[in-house]
Amino acid sequence: MQRDFSNLKRPIQSMPDYIEAALREEELYEKYEARPAYQQNDYLSWITRAKLQETREKRLRQMLDELKREVFI
């Protein structure tokens, strides 16, 4: 399903391959896609703007854990 990001005021983030791969590996891509467009975009921005690889990995794991538990920020 392709989300409509046209109403977002923030810059639209493209999904890096490593995030998509993690979502598919954990079988969470559909849960990610079910989130509102703004939340999808915020997740990507939050993960990718981390300066350290360690921080990006920690944030990615947190997003995956939230999707598993269906806890949404």
C-alpha positions as a Markdown table, in Angstrom:
| # | Residue | x | y | z |
|---|---|---|---|---|
| 1 | Met | 0.0 | 0.0 | 0.0 |
| 2 | Gln | 1.4 | 3.4 | -1.0 |
| 3 | Arg | 0.7 | 6.1 | 1.6 |
| 4 | Asp | -0.1 | 9.7 | 0.6 |
| 5 | Phe | 2.6 | 11.9 | 2.1 |
| 6 | Ser | 1.5 | 15.0 | 0.3 |
| 7 | Asn | -0.1 | 16.5 | 3.5 |
| 8 | Leu | 3.1 | 16.3 | 5.5 |
| 9 | Lys | 4.7 | 19.5 | 6.5 |
| 10 | Arg | 8.1 | 17.9 | 7.3 |
| 11 | Pro | 10.5 | 16.8 | 4.7 |
| 12 | Ile | 9.6 | 13.4 | 3.3 |
| 13 | Gln | 12.1 | 10.7 | 4.1 |
| 14 | Ser | 12.9 | 7.8 | 1.8 |
| 15 | Met | 13.2 | 4.4 | 3.4 |
| 16 | Pro | 16.8 | 3.1 | 3.5 |
| 17 | Asp | 17.3 | -0.5 | 2.4 |
| 18 | Tyr | 18.6 | -1.6 | 5.8 |
| 19 | Ile | 15.3 | -0.4 | 7.5 |
| 20 | Glu | 13.1 | -2.1 | 4.9 |
| 21 | Ala | 15.2 | -5.3 | 5.2 |
| 22 | Ala | 14.8 | -5.3 | 9.0 |
| 23 | Leu | 11.0 | -4.7 | 8.8 |
| 24 | Arg | 10.7 | -7.6 | 6.3 |
| 25 | Glu | 13.0 | -9.9 | 8.2 |
| 26 | Glu | 11.0 | -9.3 | 11.4 |
| 27 | Glu | 7.7 | -9.7 | 9.4 |
| 28 | Leu | 6.7 | -6.2 | 10.5 |
| 29 | Tyr | 6.5 | -4.4 | 7.2 |
| 30 | Glu | 2.6 | -4.6 | 7.1 |
| 31 | Lys | 2.4 | -3.2 | 10.7 |
| 32 | Tyr | 4.7 | -0.4 | 9.7 |
| 33 | Glu | 2.6 | 0.3 | 6.6 |
| 34 | Ala | -0.5 | 0.4 | 8.7 |
| 35 | Arg | 0.8 | 3.4 | 10.7 |
| 36 | Pro | -0.2 | 6.9 | 9.6 |
| 37 | Ala | 2.0 | 8.5 | 7.0 |
| 38 | Tyr | 3.4 | 11.1 | 9.5 |
| 39 | Gln | 4.5 | 8.3 | 11.8 |
| 40 | Gln | 6.2 | 6.3 | 9.1 |
| 41 | Asn | 8.0 | 9.5 | 8.1 |
| 42 | Asp | 8.9 | 10.4 | 11.7 |
| 43 | Tyr | 10.3 | 6.9 | 12.3 |
| 44 | Leu | 12.6 | 7.1 | 9.3 |
| 45 | Ser | 13.7 | 10.6 | 10.2 |
| 46 | Trp | 14.4 | 9.7 | 13.8 |
| 47 | Ile | 16.5 | 6.6 | 12.9 |
| 48 | Thr | 18.5 | 8.1 | 10.0 |
| 49 | Arg | 19.4 | 11.4 | 11.6 |
| 50 | Ala | 21.4 | 9.7 | 14.3 |
| 51 | Lys | 25.1 | 10.4 | 13.8 |
| 52 | Leu | 26.4 | 7.1 | 15.2 |
| 53 | Gln | 25.7 | 3.7 | 13.6 |
| 54 | Glu | 25.2 | 2.4 | 17.2 |
| 55 | Thr | 22.4 | 4.9 | 17.8 |
| 56 | Arg | 20.8 | 4.2 | 14.4 |
| 57 | Glu | 20.7 | 0.5 | 15.3 |
| 58 | Lys | 19.3 | 1.2 | 18.8 |
| 59 | Arg | 16.6 | 3.3 | 17.3 |
| 60 | Leu | 15.8 | 0.8 | 14.6 |
| 61 | Arg | 15.5 | -1.9 | 17.3 |
| 62 | Gln | 13.2 | 0.3 | 19.3 |
| 63 | Met | 10.9 | 0.9 | 16.3 |
| 64 | Leu | 10.8 | -2.8 | 15.7 |
| 65 | Asp | 10.0 | -3.5 | 19.3 |
| 66 | Glu | 7.2 | -0.9 | 19.3 |
| 67 | Leu | 5.7 | -2.4 | 16.2 |
| 68 | Lys | 5.9 | -5.9 | 17.7 |
| 69 | Arg | 4.1 | -4.7 | 20.8 |
| 70 | Glu | 1.8 | -2.4 | 18.8 |
| 71 | Val | 2.9 | 0.5 | 21.0 |
| 72 | Phe | 2.8 | 3.7 | 19.0 |
| 73 | Ile | 4.5 | 7.0 | 19.8 |
